[in-house]
Amino acid sequence: MNKKTLALVDLYAKSLVDVALEHDAVKPVTDDIKAMLAVFDSQKDLQSLFVTDSMEASEKAKIIRLFQEQASPYVTNFLEVLLQNERESLLYPILHSVSDQMSQATRKFDVEVRTAVPLSYEQKRRLQEIVEEKFELQQDRLIEIVDQSLVGGFVVKADNRVIDTSIRRQLQDLKMNLK
């Protein structure tokens, strides 16, 4: 994506984030954005259909109107603006940008944790406290991924920051120090 298009994506996203913040509609807008992103992520071809010219604009509009049926008024109006300005091809990157900008504005982020074994409820609760303190943010969702290649420990990612206490990482560091 070129700089001009990226600036356009960010501008559209910023407008929706600003409206959500101004009207105290962060939760419904965030929920709508996450739901639409989940549809795109589950239907891998959907993003490419919006970008290519193989699908008519009217067909793209029908899909967007399906999103509007379940969306909050702010998101419904926003999607209508996208349709009127013929920006359907930018929907997916705009949704991602809205999600990122909303997280930055509210300091509420998804936290991804990779562990070798599933975490207990108490471990999750303690991890949330540590993450909120160390990263100075609020946890939105905890996304737990079991990755046995870590051997032990954990890797936490939130707001483009990482805490890696995995045994795999420690072994890699030891290997590098022995060279």
MIPA-492591 format. One line per 4 residues: number of its first residue (from 1); for each residue x, y, z of C-alpha. Coordinates in steps of 0.1 Angstrom, whole numbers, plus 2048, in hexadecimal, padded with zeros to 3 digits. Each point is the difference from the previous one (the first is absolute). Example, Ala and Ser with C-alpha at 12.3 -4.5 7.8 and 13.67 -1.06 7.14 Angstrom:
<nodes>
1) 87B 7D3 84E ~ 80E 822 7F9
</nodes>
This chain:
<nodes>
1) 800 800 800 ~ 80F 822 7F6 ~ 803 81D 818 ~ 7E2 813 7F1
5) 7E9 7E2 805 ~ 80E 7F9 823 ~ 7F9 824 809 ~ 7DD 7FD 7F3
9) 7FA 7E0 814 ~ 80C 811 81F ~ 7EB 81E 7FA ~ 7E0 7EC 7FC
13) 809 7EB 81F ~ 807 820 814 ~ 7DE 80E 7F8 ~ 7EE 7E2 80D
17) 816 7FE 81F ~ 7F9 826 807 ~ 7DB 7FB 7FC ~ 800 7E2 818
21) 814 813 81A ~ 7EB 820 7FC ~ 7DF 7ED 804 ~ 80C 7E8 81B
25) 7FA 7E3 7E8 ~ 822 7EF 803 ~ 7F2 7DE 80B ~ 7E5 7FC 7E4
29) 818 80C 7E5 ~ 81C 7EA 80C ~ 7E9 7E2 802 ~ 7F4 807 7DC
33) 823 804 7F3 ~ 80B 7DF 811 ~ 7E2 7EE 7F2 ~ 807 80C 7DC
37) 825 7F7 803 ~ 7F6 7DE 80C ~ 7EB 7FB 7E1 ~ 81D 80B 7EA
41) 818 7E9 813 ~ 7E9 7E2 7FD ~ 7F8 806 7DB ~ 823 804 7F2
45) 7F4 808 7DC ~ 7EA 81D 80C ~ 81C 819 802 ~ 80D 7F8 7DD
49) 7DD 803 7F2 ~ 7FD 823 80D ~ 822 80A 7F0 ~ 7FC 7F0 7DE
53) 7EA 80D 7E4 ~ 7F2 7DD 7FB ~ 7E2 808 816 ~ 7E8 81C 7F7
57) 7FD 81E 816 ~ 7DB 7F7 806 ~ 80A 7DE 80D ~ 81A 80F 818
61) 7E5 818 80C ~ 7E9 7E3 807 ~ 81A 7F0 817 ~ 806 821 811
65) 7DB 804 805 ~ 800 7DE 812 ~ 819 80F 818 ~ 7EA 81E 805
69) 7E2 7EB 80B ~ 812 7F6 820 ~ 815 81F 806 ~ 7FB 81E 817
73) 7F4 820 7F1 ~ 822 80F 7FF ~ 80F 7E3 7ED ~ 7E2 7FE 7E9
77) 805 824 7F7 ~ 825 7FB 7FC ~ 7FB 7E3 7E8 ~ 7E7 815 7EC
81) 81B 81B 7FC ~ 818 7E5 7F3 ~ 7E6 7F5 7E7 ~ 7F8 823 7F4
85) 825 808 7FC ~ 806 7DE 7EE ~ 81A 7F6 81A ~ 7F5 7DC 804
89) 822 7F3 7F6 ~ 80E 810 81F ~ 7E8 7F2 819 ~ 817 7E5 80E
93) 81E 816 806 ~ 7E9 81B 80E ~ 7F1 7E8 819 ~ 823 7F6 80C
97) 80A 824 803 ~ 7E0 808 814 ~ 809 7E3 817 ~ 823 80C 805
101) 7F7 825 804 ~ 7E4 7F7 819 ~ 818 7EC 815 ~ 819 81D 800
105) 7E5 819 809 ~ 7F1 7EB 81D ~ 821 7EF 80A ~ 7ED 7DF 7FF
109) 811 7E4 7ED ~ 7FD 7DC 7F8 ~ 81B 7ED 812 ~ 80F 7E1 7F0
113) 811 7E7 816 ~ 813 7E1 7F3 ~ 807 7E5 819 ~ 80B 7DC 7FF
117) 7E2 7F4 814 ~ 7DE 810 806 ~ 7FE 81A 81B ~ 7EA 7FD 81F
121) 7E7 81A 809 ~ 817 80E 81B ~ 81D 801 7E8 ~ 7EB 814 7E7
125) 7F5 818 81B ~ 824 805 80C ~ 80C 804 7DC ~ 7E5 81B 7FA
129) 80D 814 81E ~ 824 7FD 7F4 ~ 7F8 80A 7DD ~ 7EB 81E 80A
133) 81C 80C 817 ~ 81E 7FA 7EA ~ 7EF 80B 7DF ~ 7EA 81C 810
137) 7E1 7F4 7EF ~ 7DF 7EF 806 ~ 7FA 7DD 7F3 ~ 7E4 7FC 7E7
141) 801 7DB 7F8 ~ 819 7E6 80A ~ 80A 7EB 7E3 ~ 810 7E0 80D
145) 815 7EB 7E8 ~ 80F 7DF 80B ~ 822 7FC 7EF ~ 813 7E2 80D
149) 820 80B 7EE ~ 805 81A 81B ~ 808 7E3 818 ~ 7F7 816 81E
153) 7FA 825 80A ~ 7EB 817 7EA ~ 800 81B 7E5 ~ 7E8 81D 805
157) 7F8 819 7E4 ~ 7EB 820 803 ~ 802 822 7F1 ~ 81E 7F6 7EA
161) 814 7F6 81F ~ 80C 7DE 80A ~ 80B 7EF 820 ~ 811 7DF 7F8
165) 809 7EA 81E ~ 7FF 7DF 7ED ~ 819 7E5 805 ~ 805 7FF 7DA
169) 80A 824 800 ~ 818 7FB 81E ~ 810 7E2 7EE ~ 804 816 7E0
173) 811 81B 815 ~ 817 7E7 810 ~ 809 7F2 7DE ~ 808 823 7F3
177) 816 808 81F ~ 814 7E0 7FB ~ 80A 809 7DD
</nodes>
